[in-house]
């Protein structure tokens, strides 16, 4: 059974049928969350240590590492990235 393979347009949220403006926001949030999880892992931070570095409670770090994207606004994720020493940038294509 060979099912057809559809090539992605580069944004999975557009591929899933979200309007372009919502897909852009979701993509940015997903990327920031992935980057924050990678930062926590790379630094070997426990959730308690990450909460101190990021200035949020441990339960919020748990939400972050578990990928609960609906609990984080784009603004909050940018703030957390800055607190983690990152410099978020918007690249339009």
N, CA, C and O atoms as a printed pandas DataFrame, in Angstrom:
     atom_number atom_name residue_name chain_id  residue_number  x_coord  y_coord  z_coord
0              1         N          UNK        A               1    0.824   -1.181    0.000
1              2        CA          UNK        A               1    0.000    0.000    0.000
2              3         C          UNK        A               1    0.869    1.245    0.000
3              4         O          UNK        A               1    1.391    1.646    1.040
4              5         N          UNK        A               2    1.015    1.826   -1.113
5              6        CA          UNK        A               2    1.783    3.055   -1.231
6              7         C          UNK        A               2    0.836    4.246   -1.184
7              8         O          UNK        A               2    0.100    4.519   -2.132
8              9         N          UNK        A               3    0.875    4.941   -0.064
9             10        CA          UNK        A               3    0.052    6.137    0.073
10            11         C          UNK        A               3    0.802    7.321   -0.522
11            12         O          UNK        A               3    2.028    7.389   -0.440
12            13         N          UNK        A               4    0.078    8.237   -1.112
13            14        CA          UNK        A               4    0.760    9.389   -1.706
14            15         C          UNK        A               4    1.418   10.248   -0.621
15            16         O          UNK        A               4    0.893   10.399    0.482
16            17         N          UNK        A               5    2.550   10.787   -0.960
17            18        CA          UNK        A               5    3.278   11.669   -0.056
18            19         C          UNK        A               5    3.111   13.095   -0.578
19            20         O          UNK        A               5    3.361   13.382   -1.748
20            21         N          UNK        A               6    2.687   13.970    0.315
21            22        CA          UNK        A               6    2.511   15.367   -0.049
22            23         C          UNK        A               6    3.683   16.163    0.495
23            24         O          UNK        A               6    4.009   16.070    1.678
24            25         N          UNK        A               7    4.301   16.927   -0.349
25            26        CA          UNK        A               7    5.424   17.755    0.068
26            27         C          UNK        A               7    4.900   18.936    0.877
27            28         O          UNK        A               7    3.927   19.584    0.493
28            29         N          UNK        A               8    5.560   19.205    2.001
29            30        CA          UNK        A               8    5.172   20.322    2.855
30            31         C          UNK        A               8    5.527   21.643    2.196
31            32         O          UNK        A               8    6.489   21.746    1.435
32            33         N          UNK        A               9    4.724   22.646    2.512
33            34        CA          UNK        A               9    5.024   23.996    2.021
34            35         C          UNK        A               9    6.095   24.662    2.885
35            36         O          UNK        A               9    6.569   25.751    2.561
36            37         N          UNK        A              10    6.475   24.004    3.989
37            38        CA          UNK        A              10    7.472   24.568    4.892
38            39         C          UNK        A              10    6.896   24.983    6.232
39            40         O          UNK        A              10    7.639   25.266    7.171
40            41         N          UNK        A              11    5.577   25.020    6.324
41            42        CA          UNK        A              11    4.906   25.344    7.589
42            43         C          UNK        A              11    3.817   24.304    7.806
43            44         O          UNK        A              11    2.797   24.302    7.117
44            45         N          UNK        A              12    4.045   23.432    8.760
45            46        CA          UNK        A              12    3.110   22.334    9.008
46            47         C          UNK        A              12    1.706   22.839    9.334
47            48         O          UNK        A              12    0.720   22.159    9.051
48            49         N          UNK        A              13    1.612   24.018    9.924
49            50        CA          UNK        A              13    0.305   24.547   10.297
50            51         C          UNK        A              13   -0.498   24.970    9.066
51            52         O          UNK        A              13   -1.721   24.829    9.051
52            53         N          UNK        A              14    0.165   25.478    8.053
53            54        CA          UNK        A              14   -0.512   25.758    6.784
54            55         C          UNK        A              14   -0.932   24.437    6.151
55            56         O          UNK        A              14   -2.042   24.307    5.635
56            57         N          UNK        A              15   -0.024   23.454    6.196
57            58        CA          UNK        A              15   -0.340   22.135    5.647
58            59         C          UNK        A              15   -1.572   21.525    6.315
59            60         O          UNK        A              15   -2.326   20.780    5.689
60            61         N          UNK        A              16   -1.766   21.851    7.591
61            62        CA          UNK        A              16   -2.924   21.331    8.335
62            63         C          UNK        A              16   -4.192   22.144    8.109
63            64         O          UNK        A              16   -5.253   21.791    8.623
64            65         N          UNK        A              17   -4.091   23.242    7.336
65            66        CA          UNK        A              17   -5.275   23.997    6.980
66            67         C          UNK        A              17   -5.522   25.275    7.764
67            68         O          UNK        A              17   -6.570   25.903    7.610
68            69         N          UNK        A              18   -4.561   25.671    8.610
69            70        CA          UNK        A              18   -4.730   26.929    9.340
70            71         C          UNK        A              18   -4.570   28.101    8.375
71            72         O          UNK        A              18   -3.808   28.014    7.412
72            73         N          UNK        A              19   -5.287   29.198    8.631
73            74        CA          UNK        A              19   -5.071   30.398    7.813
74            75         C          UNK        A              19   -3.621   30.869    7.966
75            76         O          UNK        A              19   -3.012   30.649    9.014
76            77         N          UNK        A              20   -3.065   31.508    6.946
77            78        CA          UNK        A              20   -1.640   31.896    6.973
78            79         C          UNK        A              20   -1.227   32.702    8.205
79            80         O          UNK        A              20   -0.159   32.462    8.767
80            81         N          UNK        A              21   -2.063   33.657    8.631
81            82        CA          UNK        A              21   -1.667   34.481    9.788
82            83         C          UNK        A              21   -1.624   33.656   11.075
83            84         O          UNK        A              21   -0.736   33.854   11.905
84            85         N          UNK        A              22   -2.568   32.738   11.248
85            86        CA          UNK        A              22   -2.561   31.883   12.435
86            87         C          UNK        A              22   -1.425   30.867   12.350
87            88         O          UNK        A              22   -0.783   30.566   13.356
88            89         N          UNK        A              23   -1.178   30.343   11.160
89            90        CA          UNK        A              23   -0.094   29.385   10.961
90            91         C          UNK        A              23    1.254   30.015   11.300
91            92         O          UNK        A              23    2.117   29.354   11.877
92            93         N          UNK        A              24    1.443   31.284   10.947
93            94        CA          UNK        A              24    2.697   31.975   11.253
94            95         C          UNK        A              24    2.895   32.088   12.758
95            96         O          UNK        A              24    3.988   31.824   13.261
96            97         N          UNK        A              25    1.848   32.477   13.479
97            98        CA          UNK        A              25    1.942   32.592   14.940
98            99         C          UNK        A              25    2.211   31.236   15.590
99           100         O          UNK        A              25    3.059   31.125   16.476
100          101         N          UNK        A              26    1.494   30.217   15.152
101          102        CA          UNK        A              26    1.689   28.880   15.714
102          103         C          UNK        A              26    3.093   28.363   15.447
103          104         O          UNK        A              26    3.705   27.727   16.306
104          105         N          UNK        A              27    3.598   28.640   14.255
105          106        CA          UNK        A              27    4.944   28.208   13.912
106          107         C          UNK        A              27    5.986   28.900   14.789
107          108         O          UNK        A              27    6.927   28.262   15.261
108          109         N          UNK        A              28    5.817   30.201   15.005
109          110        CA          UNK        A              28    6.747   30.935   15.872
110          111         C          UNK        A              28    6.703   30.400   17.299
111          112         O          UNK        A              28    7.742   30.213   17.932
112          113         N          UNK        A              29    5.505   30.158   17.796
113          114        CA          UNK        A              29    5.377   29.629   19.161
114          115         C          UNK        A              29    6.026   28.256   19.272
115          116         O          UNK        A              29    6.730   27.972   20.242
116          117         N          UNK        A              30    5.787   27.406   18.277
117          118        CA          UNK        A              30    6.365   26.061   18.305
118          119         C          UNK        A              30    7.890   26.119   18.282
119          120         O          UNK        A              30    8.550   25.382   19.014
120          121         N          UNK        A              31    8.449   26.990   17.447
121          122        CA          UNK        A              31    9.899   27.106   17.353
122          123         C          UNK        A              31   10.504   27.630   18.649
123          124         O          UNK        A              31   11.526   27.120   19.109
124          125         N          UNK        A              32    9.882   28.641   19.238
125          126        CA          UNK        A              32   10.387   29.181   20.504
126          127         C          UNK        A              32   10.327   28.130   21.609
127          128         O          UNK        A              32   11.262   28.005   22.400
128          129         N          UNK        A              33    9.238   27.380   21.666
129          130        CA          UNK        A              33    9.129   26.334   22.686
130          131         C          UNK        A              33   10.188   25.268   22.490
131          132         O          UNK        A              33   10.808   24.821   23.456
132          133         N          UNK        A              34   10.402   24.858   21.253
133          134        CA          UNK        A              34   11.427   23.851   20.975
134          135         C          UNK        A              34   12.804   24.366   21.366
135          136         O          UNK        A              34   13.598   23.632   21.955
136          137         N          UNK        A              35   13.092   25.623   21.043
137          138        CA          UNK        A              35   14.379   26.214   21.400
138          139         C          UNK        A              35   14.560   26.294   22.917
139          140         O          UNK        A              35   15.649   26.036   23.431
140          141         N          UNK        A              36   13.503   26.647   23.619
141          142        CA          UNK        A              36   13.587   26.720   25.088
142          143         C          UNK        A              36   13.801   25.340   25.695
143          144         O          UNK        A              36   14.598   25.185   26.620
144          145         N          UNK        A              37   13.098   24.340   25.183
145          146        CA          UNK        A              37   13.306   22.968   25.682
146          147         C          UNK        A              37   14.743   22.524   25.421
147          148         O          UNK        A              37   15.358   21.872   26.265
148          149         N          UNK        A              38   15.275   22.877   24.255
149          150        CA          UNK        A              38   16.650   22.521   23.916
150          151         C          UNK        A              38   17.634   23.233   24.850
151          152         O          UNK        A              38   18.621   22.634   25.278
152          153         N          UNK        A              39   17.379   24.481   25.163
153          154        CA          UNK        A              39   18.237   25.241   26.084
154          155         C          UNK        A              39   18.242   24.591   27.462
155          156         O          UNK        A              39   19.299   24.432   28.073
156          157         N          UNK        A              40   17.078   24.222   27.945
157          158        CA          UNK        A              40   16.974   23.570   29.259
158          159         C          UNK        A              40   17.764   22.268   29.247
159          160         O          UNK        A              40   18.513   21.983   30.181
160          161         N          UNK        A              41   17.598   21.488   28.203
161          162        CA          UNK        A              41   18.285   20.201   28.100
162          163         C          UNK        A              41   19.794   20.373   27.962
163          164         O          UNK        A              41   20.565   19.706   28.653
164          165         N          UNK        A              42   20.211   21.265   27.074
165          166        CA          UNK        A              42   21.640   21.489   26.831
166          167         C          UNK        A              42   22.359   21.961   28.091
167          168         O          UNK        A              42   23.492   21.561   28.356
168          169         N          UNK        A              43   21.692   22.814   28.861
169          170        CA          UNK        A              43   22.292   23.317   30.100
170          171         C          UNK        A              43   22.174   22.329   31.252
171          172         O          UNK        A              43   22.757   22.542   32.315
172          173         N          UNK        A              44   21.425   21.252   31.049
173          174        CA          UNK        A              44   21.273   20.249   32.095
174          175         C          UNK        A              44   20.473   20.747   33.279
175          176         O          UNK        A              44   20.626   20.246   34.393
176          177         N          UNK        A              45   19.607   21.746   33.041
177          178        CA          UNK        A              45   18.812   22.302   34.120
178          179         C          UNK        A              45   17.697   21.355   34.536
179          180         O          UNK        A              45   17.021   20.763   33.694
180          181         N          UNK        A              46   17.515   21.221   35.834
181          182        CA          UNK        A              46   16.299   20.586   36.323
182          183         C          UNK        A              46   15.165   21.587   36.118
183          184         O          UNK        A              46   15.412   22.745   35.780
184          185         N          UNK        A              47   13.946   21.155   36.317
185          186        CA          UNK        A              47   12.830   22.085   36.184
186          187         C          UNK        A              47   12.918   23.201   37.219
187          188         O          UNK        A              47   12.546   24.338   36.931
188          189         N          UNK        A              48   13.395   22.897   38.394
189          190        CA          UNK        A              48   13.540   23.922   39.433
190          191         C          UNK        A              48   14.613   24.934   39.023
191          192         O          UNK        A              48   14.424   26.140   39.185
192          193         N          UNK        A              49   15.742   24.444   38.493
193          194        CA          UNK        A              49   16.795   25.353   38.030
194          195         C          UNK        A              49   16.298   26.202   36.862
195          196         O          UNK        A              49   16.554   27.405   36.810
196          197         N          UNK        A              50   15.594   25.578   35.932
197          198        CA          UNK        A              50   15.045   26.317   34.789
198          199         C          UNK        A              50   14.072   27.381   35.266
199          200         O          UNK        A              50   14.044   28.484   34.719
200          201         N          UNK        A              51   13.274   27.066   36.276
201          202        CA          UNK        A              51   12.310   28.054   36.774
202          203         C          UNK        A              51   13.031   29.275   37.337
203          204         O          UNK        A              51   12.550   30.398   37.188
204          205         N          UNK        A              52   14.179   29.067   37.982
205          206        CA          UNK        A              52   14.961   30.194   38.504
206          207         C          UNK        A              52   15.544   31.034   37.372
207          208         O          UNK        A              52   15.503   32.263   37.420
208          209         N          UNK        A              53   16.085   30.370   36.356
209          210        CA          UNK        A              53   16.679   31.087   35.225
210          211         C          UNK        A              53   15.626   31.846   34.422
211          212         O          UNK        A              53   15.879   32.951   33.941
212          213         N          UNK        A              54   14.455   31.253   34.283
213          214        CA          UNK        A              54   13.413   31.839   33.445
214          215         C          UNK        A              54   12.465   32.757   34.203
215          216         O          UNK        A              54   11.689   33.490   33.591
216          217         N          UNK        A              55   12.523   32.723   35.527
217          218        CA          UNK        A              55   11.666   33.588   36.327
218          219         C          UNK        A              55   10.202   33.181   36.323
219          220         O          UNK        A              55    9.311   34.028   36.394
220          221         N          UNK        A              56    9.959   31.875   36.239
221          222        CA          UNK        A              56    8.591   31.344   36.272
222          223         C          UNK        A              56    8.556   30.174   37.247
223          224         O          UNK        A              56    9.600   29.669   37.658
224          225         N          UNK        A              57    7.373   29.753   37.607
225          226        CA          UNK        A              57    7.236   28.623   38.523
226          227         C          UNK        A              57    7.604   27.303   37.861
227          228         O          UNK        A              57    7.588   27.179   36.636
228          229         N          UNK        A              58    7.934   26.325   38.687
229          230        CA          UNK        A              58    8.307   25.006   38.176
230          231         C          UNK        A              58    7.176   24.375   37.384
231          232         O          UNK        A              58    7.431   23.664   36.413
232          233         N          UNK        A              59    5.934   24.620   37.776
233          234        CA          UNK        A              59    4.808   24.029   37.043
234          235         C          UNK        A              59    4.717   24.598   35.628
235          236         O          UNK        A              59    4.298   23.903   34.702
236          237         N          UNK        A              60    5.113   25.864   35.462
237          238        CA          UNK        A              60    5.125   26.477   34.125
238          239         C          UNK        A              60    6.256   25.870   33.279
239          240         O          UNK        A              60    6.093   25.673   32.075
240          241         N          UNK        A              61    7.396   25.577   33.911
241          242        CA          UNK        A              61    8.479   24.899   33.189
242          243         C          UNK        A              61    7.996   23.524   32.742
243          244         O          UNK        A              61    8.274   23.099   31.620
244          245         N          UNK        A              62    7.280   22.836   33.610
245          246        CA          UNK        A              62    6.722   21.530   33.253
246          247         C          UNK        A              62    5.817   21.650   32.034
247          248         O          UNK        A              62    5.891   20.830   31.119
248          249         N          UNK        A              63    4.963   22.667   32.021
249          250        CA          UNK        A              63    4.091   22.892   30.863
250          251         C          UNK        A              63    4.930   23.118   29.603
251          252         O          UNK        A              63    4.595   22.623   28.527
252          253         N          UNK        A              64    6.013   23.861   29.747
253          254        CA          UNK        A              64    6.883   24.176   28.622
254          255         C          UNK        A              64    7.536   22.916   28.057
255          256         O          UNK        A              64    7.480   22.671   26.852
256          257         N          UNK        A              65    8.153   22.122   28.925
257          258        CA          UNK        A              65    8.868   20.941   28.447
258          259         C          UNK        A              65    7.910   19.860   27.955
259          260         O          UNK        A              65    8.305   18.999   27.168
260          261         N          UNK        A              66    6.678   19.894   28.400
261          262        CA          UNK        A              66    5.678   18.932   27.936
262          263         C          UNK        A              66    4.958   19.405   26.678
263          264         O          UNK        A              66    4.071   18.722   26.166
264          265         N          UNK        A              67    5.348   20.585   26.183
265          266        CA          UNK        A              67    4.808   21.070   24.916
266          267         C          UNK        A              67    3.391   21.590   24.974
267          268         O          UNK        A              67    2.674   21.548   23.974
268          269         N          UNK        A              68    2.981   22.074   26.111
269          270        CA          UNK        A              68    1.622   22.605   26.249
270          271         C          UNK        A              68    1.575   24.028   25.694
271          272         O          UNK        A              68    1.465   25.001   26.441
272          273         N          UNK        A              69    1.659   24.125   24.377
273          274        CA          UNK        A              69    1.774   25.402   23.679
274          275         C          UNK        A              69    0.599   26.331   23.934
275          276         O          UNK        A              69    0.757   27.551   23.887
276          277         N          UNK        A              70   -0.574   25.776   24.203
277          278        CA          UNK        A              70   -1.756   26.616   24.409
278          279         C          UNK        A              70   -1.666   27.449   25.684
279          280         O          UNK        A              70   -2.448   28.380   25.873
280          281         N          UNK        A              71   -0.730   27.124   26.546
281          282        CA          UNK        A              71   -0.575   27.851   27.809
282          283         C          UNK        A              71    0.403   29.011   27.721
283          284         O          UNK        A              71    0.631   29.707   28.710
284          285         N          UNK        A              72    0.990   29.229   26.529
285          286        CA          UNK        A              72    2.006   30.265   26.382
286          287         C          UNK        A              72    1.694   31.157   25.196
287          288         O          UNK        A              72    1.504   30.681   24.077
288          289         N          UNK        A              73    1.645   32.448   25.450
289          290        CA          UNK        A              73    1.487   33.413   24.364
290          291         C          UNK        A              73    2.836   33.592   23.678
291          292         O          UNK        A              73    3.878   33.232   24.224
292          293         N          UNK        A              74    2.800   34.144   22.494
293          294        CA          UNK        A              74    4.038   34.446   21.778
294          295         C          UNK        A              74    4.871   35.439   22.584
295          296         O          UNK        A              74    6.092   35.305   22.665
296          297         N          UNK        A              75    4.216   36.433   23.180
297          298        CA          UNK        A              75    4.929   37.415   24.007
298          299         C          UNK        A              75    5.677   36.743   25.150
299          300         O          UNK        A              75    6.840   37.054   25.405
300          301         N          UNK        A              76    5.019   35.833   25.828
301          302        CA          UNK        A              76    5.638   35.157   26.966
302          303         C          UNK        A              76    6.821   34.301   26.516
303          304         O          UNK        A              76    7.854   34.268   27.185
304          305         N          UNK        A              77    6.676   33.619   25.397
305          306        CA          UNK        A              77    7.768   32.786   24.903
306          307         C          UNK        A              77    8.978   33.626   24.503
307          308         O          UNK        A              77   10.117   33.209   24.712
308          309         N          UNK        A              78    8.743   34.798   23.934
309          310        CA          UNK        A              78    9.843   35.700   23.599
310          311         C          UNK        A              78   10.525   36.172   24.883
311          312         O          UNK        A              78   11.753   36.221   24.955
312          313         N          UNK        A              79    9.734   36.515   25.887
313          314        CA          UNK        A              79   10.289   36.933   27.180
314          315         C          UNK        A              79   11.147   35.825   27.783
315          316         O          UNK        A              79   12.251   36.085   28.261
316          317         N          UNK        A              80   10.646   34.596   27.761
317          318        CA          UNK        A              80   11.397   33.468   28.322
318          319         C          UNK        A              80   12.680   33.223   27.541
319          320         O          UNK        A              80   13.718   32.926   28.133
320          321         N          UNK        A              81   12.621   33.345   26.224
321          322        CA          UNK        A              81   13.826   33.156   25.409
322          323         C          UNK        A              81   14.881   34.195   25.784
323          324         O          UNK        A              81   16.062   33.870   25.899
324          325         N          UNK        A              82   14.457   35.435   25.972
325          326        CA          UNK        A              82   15.399   36.489   26.383
326          327         C          UNK        A              82   15.987   36.189   27.751
327          328         O          UNK        A              82   17.186   36.370   27.965
328          329         N          UNK        A              83   15.161   35.736   28.671
329          330        CA          UNK        A              83   15.654   35.386   30.006
330          331         C          UNK        A              83   16.644   34.225   29.955
331          332         O          UNK        A              83   17.516   34.104   30.815
332          333         N          UNK        A              84   16.503   33.376   28.944
333          334        CA          UNK        A              84   17.408   32.232   28.784
334          335         C          UNK        A              84   18.677   32.633   28.037
335          336         O          UNK        A              84   19.525   31.788   27.750
336          337         N          UNK        A              85   18.806   33.917   27.723
337          338        CA          UNK        A              85   20.016   34.399   27.064
338          339         C          UNK        A              85   19.962   34.362   25.553
339          340         O          UNK        A              85   20.981   34.565   24.892
340          341         N          UNK        A              86   18.802   34.107   25.001
341          342        CA          UNK        A              86   18.635   34.058   23.546
342          343         C          UNK        A              86   18.254   35.427   23.011
343          344         O          UNK        A              86   17.829   36.301   23.767
344          345         N          UNK        A              87   18.407   35.609   21.718
345          346        CA          UNK        A              87   17.985   36.839   21.049
346          347         C          UNK        A              87   17.025   36.453   19.933
347          348         O          UNK        A              87   17.443   36.218   18.800
348          349         N          UNK        A              88   15.736   36.387   20.257
349          350        CA          UNK        A              88   14.759   36.005   19.220
350          351         C          UNK        A              88   14.735   37.021   18.092
351          352         O          UNK        A              88   14.811   38.227   18.331
352          353         N          UNK        A              89   14.630   36.534   16.866
353          354        CA          UNK        A              89   14.557   37.392   15.703
354          355         C          UNK        A              89   13.427   36.939   14.801
355          356         O          UNK        A              89   13.163   35.743   14.677
356          357         N          UNK        A              90   12.772   37.878   14.182
357          358        CA          UNK        A              90   11.722   37.593   13.222
358          359         C          UNK        A              90   12.324   37.645   11.832
359          360         O          UNK        A              90   12.920   38.647   11.438
360          361         N          UNK        A              91   12.164   36.557   11.092
361          362        CA          UNK        A              91   12.655   36.512    9.726
362          363         C          UNK        A              91   11.464   36.312    8.823
363          364         O          UNK        A              91   10.785   35.287    8.893
364          365         N          UNK        A              92   11.208   37.281    7.980
365          366        CA          UNK        A              92   10.087   37.180    7.043
366          367         C          UNK        A              92   10.571   36.606    5.737
367          368         O          UNK        A              92   11.651   36.936    5.247
368          369         N          UNK        A              93    9.747   35.738    5.184
369          370        CA          UNK        A              93   10.121   35.164    3.892
370          371         C          UNK        A              93    8.992   35.297    2.912
371          372         O          UNK        A              93    9.117   34.870    1.765
